[in-house]
Amino acid sequence: MVEITGVLPHSRAARAGIRAGDILLEINSHAIRDVLDYRFRLAEEVVVLKLHRGAELLDIRIKKDTYDDIGLEFGTPLMDKKHRCENGCIFCFIDQNPKGMRETIYFKDDDSRLSFLHGNYITLTNLHDEDIDRIIEMHISPVNVSVHATNPELRVKMMKNKRAGDVLRYLRRLADAGIKLRGQIVLCRGINDGEELSRSMTDLASYAPSLDSVSVVPAGLTAHREGLYPLEPFTPDECAAVIDQIEAFNASLPERLFFASDEFYLKCGRPLPEDEYYGEYCQIENGVGMLTSFGTEFSSIMKTLDDDEKRVKREISVATGEAAYVFIRDLTEKLTAECPDLTVHVYPVKNNFFGGQVTVTGLLTGQDLAGQLAGRALGETLYLSRTTLRAEGDLFLCGMSPEELSEKLGVNIEFVSNDGSEFCLKMLAID
């Protein structure tokens, strides 16, 4: 049951007499626990809502088109609390956060509903057979799974959860039911790499075509690992070996299934694969093909520029993480070669806040940006990746606001999404 917190004026629910404060118990005799139940059961032309109002039980009948909304509002998007992660993964990034950050930074979710709604990856350890039944009945797809290892004993060790090995059986149930699966392997040096990676790839390949892709990403290691499991970063040569191992395995398959993240290529100095390598970019949110996609979009929009657009005269700056610095610098140099009156300063920013091996742009903080860009030539506008901000777009991870950073540096700041076309047009001040 879920409390209704609001009813949109003039909606079907309002016309039917439903009120804020009513408790929604059932739709068409099916219990409603959360947003998945609600959306699935609402997809009918006639819905009967069982409500609890004070001491009364009411049945409200509403006729509508199948996928029309009826105008109810609830306290949270999930209509329920987020499911907290019950694992103690040896590589968990949240455990490596410095102290003193916002409380929400330390919350670990492992919620299958967020996998469906927002693409989050889940470990399956919060699920039980009845949850798998519901996913299959509702045909929730894709289900994004953080696998890490298919060796049950190793998965238990890596995730410090006694159910971690047993729940791997859910993959077969989901695949056999035609649920699309996407996988992720966080690779830890000396733990689940080498022969264990080969075993995981062999096991996971058996779930294709329901399983359409698996990303392999290196564990992110900060300088704040006191008391945590000892992990070491991959060397450049080891990064190259991981890429070779994945590609050798892919060569044995009808279609490419496993993808190394961009970070492996950057660290060993290998050229990034071309655009067609990544197909539909199924794993881009895991940092797989993100730079290739960005570069392809950037180059495509450059080809459309006319002579007037190339005559722009301005001086601007871009700050990026160390990993992407050379890539971004090279793109801007291509642009300034076509636009001789455009000056772009590109600065790599070292992540002192997290330290360790953290070099990605999305984890840069306001305080590192402020400290390392002070006194630099920034021009009329400083461009930063929108990924440096939390979802609401108002704060960096350290708690500094964009307005505070702008004031400290004395420059206008604009944020750009992970879109090469937008980045190119922003450089040229083209709306």
BELMOGI-V400191 format. One record per residue. N is the residue number from 1. PHI is phi in radians with two decimals (999 if undefined). D_FIRST is the distance of its C-alpha to the first C-alpha in whole Angstrom. Layout:
N/PHI/D_FIRST  N/PHI/D_FIRST
This chain:
1/999/0  2/-2.43/4  3/-1.38/7  4/-1.48/10  5/-1.69/13  6/-2.85/15  7/-2.30/17  8/-1.15/20  9/-1.01/23  10/1.15/24  11/-1.37/21  12/-1.07/20  13/-1.12/17  14/-1.12/19  15/-1.13/22  16/-1.46/19  17/1.59/19  18/-1.28/15  19/-2.18/15  20/-1.05/14  21/1.75/12  22/-1.11/10  23/-1.84/6  24/-1.48/5  25/-1.73/4  26/-2.54/7  27/-2.21/10  28/0.89/14  29/1.24/12  30/-1.87/11  31/-1.10/7  32/-1.95/6  33/-1.92/5  34/-2.81/8  35/-1.12/11  36/-1.18/13  37/-0.99/10  38/-1.08/10  39/-1.12/14  40/-1.19/15  41/-1.31/14  42/-1.34/15  43/-1.40/18  44/-2.40/19  45/-1.35/22  46/-2.23/20  47/-2.17/16  48/-1.96/15  49/-1.71/11  50/-1.64/10  51/-2.10/9  52/-1.94/9  53/-2.27/12  54/1.06/14  55/-1.64/15  56/-1.67/15  57/-1.95/13  58/-2.10/14  59/-1.96/14  60/-1.96/15  61/-1.77/18  62/-2.27/19  63/-1.85/22  64/-2.82/23  65/-1.29/24  66/-0.87/22  67/-1.77/22  68/-1.26/21  69/-1.42/19  70/-1.94/17  71/1.71/17  72/-1.62/14  73/-2.14/14  74/-2.29/11  75/-1.13/13  76/-2.39/14  77/-1.02/15  78/-1.48/13  79/1.05/9  80/-2.99/10  81/-1.33/13  82/-1.13/16  83/-1.44/17  84/-1.33/20  85/-1.15/23  86/-1.86/24  87/-1.71/28  88/-2.25/31  89/-0.94/33  90/-1.17/37  91/-1.94/37  92/-0.92/34  93/-1.24/35  94/-1.11/32  95/-1.16/34  96/-1.75/37  97/-1.25/36  98/-1.16/39  99/-1.30/38  100/1.58/37  101/-1.51/34  102/-1.01/31  103/-1.00/28  104/-1.12/26  105/-1.10/29  106/-1.62/29  107/-1.40/25  108/-1.86/25  109/-1.80/22  110/-2.61/22  111/-2.03/19  112/-1.08/19  113/-1.21/17  114/-1.25/20  115/-1.08/22  116/-1.29/21  117/-1.42/20  118/-2.24/23  119/1.46/26  120/-1.08/25  121/-1.69/27  122/-2.14/25  123/-1.74/26  124/1.39/24  125/-1.26/24  126/-1.52/21  127/-1.76/20  128/-2.29/20  129/-0.98/21  130/-1.19/18  131/-1.22/17  132/-1.15/20  133/-1.02/20  134/-1.17/17  135/-1.03/19  136/-1.21/22  137/-1.07/20  138/-1.46/19  139/0.89/22  140/-1.24/21  141/-2.74/25  142/-1.43/26  143/-1.85/25  144/-1.68/27  145/-2.09/28  146/-1.43/30  147/-1.56/32  148/1.26/35  149/-2.79/37  150/-1.73/37  151/-1.29/39  152/-0.95/36  153/-1.15/38  154/-1.18/39  155/-1.10/35  156/-1.07/34  157/-1.12/37  158/-1.24/36  159/-1.82/33  160/0.88/33  161/-2.48/30  162/-1.14/31  163/-1.53/28  164/-1.03/30  165/-1.38/33  166/-1.11/31  167/-1.24/28  168/-1.04/31  169/-1.12/30  170/-1.14/27  171/-1.04/30  172/-1.16/31  173/-1.05/28  174/-1.17/27  175/-1.11/31  176/-1.15/31  177/-1.51/28  178/1.42/30  179/-1.37/27  180/-1.22/29  181/-2.07/30  182/-2.29/31  183/-2.02/33  184/-2.48/34  185/-2.14/36  186/-1.50/37  187/-1.59/41  188/-1.97/42  189/-1.04/46  190/1.37/47  191/-1.98/44  192/-2.08/42  193/-1.67/45  194/1.02/48  195/-1.12/48  196/-1.18/44  197/-1.13/44  198/-1.07/46  199/-1.08/44  200/-1.09/40  201/-1.12/42  202/-1.09/43  203/-1.12/40  204/-1.20/38  205/-1.06/40  206/-1.24/39  207/-1.60/36  208/-1.21/37  209/-1.49/37  210/-1.02/33  211/-1.47/34  212/-1.80/36  213/-3.01/37  214/-2.43/37  215/-1.63/38  216/-2.10/40  217/-2.21/40  218/-1.30/41  219/-1.06/40  220/-1.41/40  221/-2.10/42  222/-1.69/42  223/-1.50/44  224/-1.98/42  225/-1.93/42  226/-1.02/43  227/1.39/42  228/-1.70/40  229/-0.99/41  230/-1.24/45  231/-2.20/44  232/-2.11/47  233/-1.27/47  234/-1.27/49  235/-1.34/52  236/-0.97/53  237/-1.12/55  238/-1.20/52  239/-1.09/50  240/-1.09/52  241/-1.15/52  242/-1.10/49  243/-1.04/49  244/-1.10/52  245/-1.12/50  246/-1.13/47  247/-1.19/49  248/-1.11/51  249/-1.21/48  250/-1.00/47  251/-1.11/51  252/-1.55/50  253/-1.84/47  254/-1.06/47  255/-2.43/45  256/-1.09/44  257/-2.15/41  258/-1.95/41  259/-2.34/42  260/-1.37/43  261/-1.25/42  262/-0.96/44  263/-1.04/45  264/-1.08/47  265/-1.15/49  266/-1.11/50  267/-1.23/50  268/-1.71/53  269/1.37/55  270/-1.35/54  271/-1.09/54  272/-1.22/50  273/-1.06/50  274/-1.32/50  275/-0.94/47  276/-1.17/48  277/-1.03/47  278/-1.59/43  279/1.01/42  280/-1.60/39  281/0.96/39  282/-1.10/35  283/-1.97/36  284/-1.09/37  285/-1.20/34  286/-1.68/35  287/1.36/39  288/-1.84/40  289/1.47/42  290/-1.08/41  291/-1.27/45  292/-1.08/46  293/-1.06/44  294/-1.04/45  295/-1.14/48  296/-1.13/48  297/-1.11/46  298/-1.09/49  299/-1.14/52  300/-1.13/51  301/-1.27/51  302/-1.05/54  303/-1.17/56  304/-1.64/55  305/-1.21/56  306/-1.66/59  307/-1.08/62  308/-1.12/61  309/-1.17/58  310/-1.37/60  311/-1.53/62  312/-1.00/59  313/-2.10/61  314/-2.82/58  315/-2.10/58  316/-2.43/54  317/-2.51/53  318/-2.35/50  319/-2.04/48  320/-2.52/47  321/-1.19/46  322/-1.09/49  323/-1.10/48  324/-1.69/48  325/-0.99/51  326/-1.07/53  327/-1.08/51  328/-1.17/51  329/-1.03/54  330/-1.13/55  331/-1.10/53  332/-1.19/54  333/-1.18/58  334/-1.09/58  335/-1.22/57  336/-1.20/59  337/-1.15/62  338/-1.52/61  339/-2.18/61  340/-1.10/64  341/-1.67/63  342/-1.76/59  343/-2.01/59  344/-2.17/56  345/-1.64/56  346/-1.97/54  347/-2.13/53  348/-1.43/51  349/-2.04/49  350/-1.36/49  351/-1.54/46  352/-1.33/47  353/-1.11/43  354/-1.62/42  355/1.11/45  356/1.05/46  357/-1.83/46  358/-1.45/43  359/-2.25/45  360/-1.36/42  361/-1.17/42  362/-1.11/38  363/-1.87/39  364/-1.20/42  365/-1.99/41  366/-1.04/42  367/-1.21/45  368/-1.23/46  369/-1.08/47  370/-1.11/48  371/-1.20/51  372/-1.64/52  373/-1.75/52  374/-1.05/54  375/1.43/58  376/-1.44/57  377/-1.29/58  378/-1.97/55  379/1.22/56  380/-1.41/54  381/-2.57/51  382/-1.80/49  383/-1.82/47  384/-2.25/44  385/-1.27/41  386/-1.10/38  387/-1.19/36  388/-1.32/38  389/-1.77/35  390/-1.20/31  391/-0.97/29  392/-1.27/29  393/1.35/33  394/-2.01/34  395/-2.53/35  396/-1.37/37  397/-1.05/36  398/-1.37/38  399/1.72/36  400/-1.30/39  401/-1.62/39  402/-1.00/41  403/-1.12/42  404/-1.11/44  405/-1.11/45  406/-1.03/47  407/-1.19/48  408/-1.11/49  409/-1.60/51  410/1.17/52  411/-2.52/51  412/-1.19/49  413/-2.10/46  414/-2.18/44  415/-1.93/41  416/-2.17/41  417/-1.33/39  418/-1.32/39  419/-2.42/41  420/-1.09/45  421/-1.13/46  422/-1.07/44  423/-1.05/46  424/-1.05/49  425/-1.16/49  426/-1.10/48  427/-1.03/51  428/-1.69/53  429/1.01/51  430/-1.74/50  431/-1.31/47
